[in-house]
Amino acid sequence: MDNNNENHVTIVDVKMPFLSMVIFMVKAAIASIPAFIILAIIGAIVFAVLGGIFGGMGH
């Protein structure tokens, strides 16, 4: 049984009222704030560890 049927879908238009789209974008922006804070904390920890390891190598 050879199942090579591929279905390709192309979205041509999304009908959404402008106010609903604005509200959705505001909610998405607000939801991204905690994610950015978590990534900033993880990045700070990684750079602190790497700075502690490689910081004294030039002296």
Secondary structure, DSSP 8 states (H G I E B T S, - for coil): -----------------HHHHHHHHHHHHHHHHHHHHHHHHHHHHHHHHHHHHHTTTT-
